[in-house]
Amino acid sequence: MNPEKTINEIISDSNEPIICLTDIFGGSINNYIMSMLSIHSNIHLVTGVNLSMIIQLLMDLDQGIDIKEVINNCINSGQNGIFECKKNKNNDRVFDSF
């Protein structure tokens, strides 16, 4: 299957906002979608995605939240979900945010 062809079919069939999620900035799919951003104003591209971001996005979309807020919440969730887990002397969990 040709991913670019599939992406084109999805995008050309919709005037609704489309949120595209990619794993790595500069990857082939990310670059392909970036090339379409100036042509299709309904496309929103978020990269560096992790699971907490996807969960947040799906929950917000289900609530009917504004698309810009959905994207901001998604990014914040991803950033806030990154931390080092440690245990202290009392064997309690300690979370150090980066």
Backbone torsions as a table, in degrees:
resi	resn	phi	psi	omega
1	MET	NA	141.2	-179.6
2	ASN	-94.3	109.5	-176.1
3	PRO	-62.1	-36.9	179.6
4	GLU	-63.1	-40.0	178.6
5	LYS	-64.2	-43.3	178.9
6	THR	-62.9	-44.3	178.4
7	ILE	-60.7	-45.4	178.7
8	ASN	-59.4	-41.7	179.8
9	GLU	-63.5	-43.2	-179.5
10	ILE	-65.9	-46.6	-176.3
11	ILE	-68.8	-42.0	-177.2
12	SER	-70.0	-20.6	-179.3
13	ASP	-90.0	3.6	-173.6
14	SER	-135.6	138.8	169.7
15	ASN	-106.1	-5.4	178.7
16	GLU	-75.2	158.6	175.3
17	PRO	-60.7	138.7	178.7
18	ILE	-123.0	124.5	176.0
19	ILE	-103.2	118.6	177.5
20	CYS	-102.9	132.2	179.6
21	LEU	-114.9	128.6	176.5
22	THR	-127.6	157.2	-176.0
23	ASP	-82.6	-38.6	-172.9
24	ILE	-132.0	126.3	173.4
25	PHE	-64.6	130.9	-179.8
26	GLY	93.0	-4.9	175.6
27	GLY	-70.6	166.7	-173.9
28	SER	-61.1	-44.9	179.9
29	ILE	-69.2	-41.4	177.5
30	ASN	-58.2	-47.2	179.8
31	ASN	-63.2	-39.8	179.5
32	TYR	-62.9	-46.7	179.9
33	ILE	-66.8	-38.1	176.4
34	MET	-57.5	-35.8	179.5
35	SER	-67.8	-17.6	-178.7
36	MET	-95.6	-10.9	-174.6
37	LEU	-61.3	-37.0	-178.8
38	SER	-76.4	-18.8	-179.2
39	ILE	-90.2	-38.0	-175.2
40	HIS	-117.4	104.9	-176.8
41	SER	-73.2	-10.1	-179.2
42	ASN	-88.6	-0.4	-178.7
43	ILE	-94.2	133.7	174.3
44	HIS	-123.3	127.0	-175.5
45	LEU	-115.4	124.3	176.7
46	VAL	-121.1	130.3	-178.0
47	THR	-121.4	166.2	-177.0
48	GLY	77.1	30.3	-170.5
49	VAL	-72.9	140.6	171.8
50	ASN	-126.9	174.1	-173.3
51	LEU	-61.2	-39.9	-179.6
52	SER	-62.4	-32.3	177.5
53	MET	-66.3	-43.0	-179.1
54	ILE	-64.7	-43.8	179.1
55	ILE	-61.4	-46.5	179.4
56	GLN	-60.8	-44.6	180.0
57	LEU	-59.4	-47.3	-178.8
58	LEU	-64.8	-39.4	178.6
59	MET	-65.1	-43.5	-179.0
60	ASP	-67.9	-40.5	178.3
61	LEU	-62.1	-35.6	178.3
62	ASP	-66.8	-24.1	-179.1
63	GLN	-89.9	-5.7	179.3
64	GLY	73.7	28.4	-179.5
65	ILE	-74.5	149.7	177.6
66	ASP	-52.4	141.7	-173.4
67	ILE	-59.3	-39.2	179.2
68	LYS	-65.7	-39.6	178.0
69	GLU	-68.6	-37.7	176.7
70	VAL	-58.3	-46.3	-178.9
71	ILE	-66.0	-44.5	178.4
72	ASN	-61.6	-43.3	177.6
73	ASN	-62.3	-39.7	179.3
74	CYS	-60.6	-49.1	-179.2
75	ILE	-64.6	-44.1	178.8
76	ASN	-61.4	-40.3	179.1
77	SER	-62.2	-41.6	178.6
78	GLY	-64.5	-43.8	-179.9
79	GLN	-67.3	-41.2	-178.2
80	ASN	-73.1	-17.1	-179.1
81	GLY	-87.4	4.6	-179.2
82	ILE	-106.2	114.7	178.5
83	PHE	-161.9	162.6	177.1
84	GLU	-94.2	130.9	178.0
85	CYS	-94.7	131.7	178.5
86	LYS	-133.9	167.9	170.0
87	LYS	-123.1	139.3	178.4
88	ASN	-92.3	-171.8	-176.5
89	LYS	-59.9	-31.9	-178.9
90	ASN	-85.1	8.8	-179.1
91	ASN	66.1	21.5	175.3
92	ASP	-85.8	149.7	177.1
93	ARG	-78.0	136.5	177.9
94	VAL	-126.2	134.8	179.9
95	PHE	-115.3	119.1	176.7
96	ASP	-103.2	111.2	176.9
97	SER	-75.9	146.3	175.9
98	PHE	-92.3	NA	NA
